[in-house]
Amino acid sequence: MEDYCLKLLYSDGFNAILQMEPFLKGTGSPLLNSTEFDKVHIRKGFIEWDCGVDLDPVEVYEFLKGFE
C-alpha cells in the first residue's frame, strides 16, 4: 500500500491497515526510504524488512484491536 501503510489480515479474519509513518518519523529509520519500506515480507510469522527491522504480529494485533 502507499504512504507507509501495511494491510494486515489475521487468521481469525481480523483485518486492519497499519499506518507506519507516525512511528517512523524522527527515528532515522531506514524504512523512511520508500524503496526499503516496500521490501516488507513475512518470515516465520513475523513482519520483516531486509534492513533488519521486524514487528511482532501479536503485538501489532493487540495494538490494532485497541482501536476497534
N, C-alpha and C positions, 0 to 999 in steps of 0.2 A: 504494500500500500504506500501511498505518498506521505510525505511530511512526517517521517519517523514514526509511523504507526505500524502496529502489528495486529493482524486479525487472528484471534485465537479461538479455537474450537476444542473443547474438552470432551472426553469420552462420555460424560454424563449428559451431554447435549448443551451445556452452558457455553455460550459464545460471547465474545466481547472484543472491543477494539482498545488496545493499549496505546495511548499517545505517549511516546518515549521522550519527546523533545524537552518537556519541563524537567525531567530527571537528568538530562544530559547537559543542559545549559550551564556554563560556568565550571564544568568539570574538566575540561581539556580532553575529554574522551575521544578516542579515535572514531567512535561511532557518529560524531558530529559530521564526519565526512560521509555524504550520502552513498558514495560508492562502497565504502566499508560497511555501512549500515545494511545495505542491500545483500550482503553476504550471509545473512542470517540463515540458520539451519537448526534442525532438531537432531540431537545425538544423545542416545540413552535417556531420552525423556527430557533433556534439558534444552533450553533455548540458548543457542551459542552463536558466536561470531568468530571468524578466523583470527581476529586480533587478540583473542583470549578472554573476552567479556562473556559472561554467561548469566542466565537467570534461572532461578529455581521455579519450576512451573507451579508447585504447590503454593509458594509464597505469592506469586503473581495471581493465582486463582483466589486466594484469600483476600488479597488487596482489592481485586476487581469485584468480588462478591460483596464487599463492604459498601459498594455504590449502588447496589440493587435496591 
